[in-house]
């Protein structure tokens, strides 16, 4: 029988990882789920940064009467942000997975 520890959100096995994100136990994910969640975070960051870039370019174009190309919003903003978040999330989730596998 495994030992359990009492936490504020219920009963949890004592050997489990305590890494959570908005209450979801991300420390207990497998390698495929980690890849999917990391890719989803990268896509979400890409689209959010592209949206913010388009809104920023629109405000800049309308207030200064310049013509800045909207493709800069995804080439310089969205793509870089999305790749950075993708790499960082895969590194973090991968390290949690490796830590969980090696602690067994």
Beta strands, then each sheet from edge to edge (+ up, - down):
strand 1: 4-7
strand 2: 10-13
strand 3: 20-21
strand 4: 24-25
sheet 1: 1+ 2-
sheet 2: 3+ 4-
end
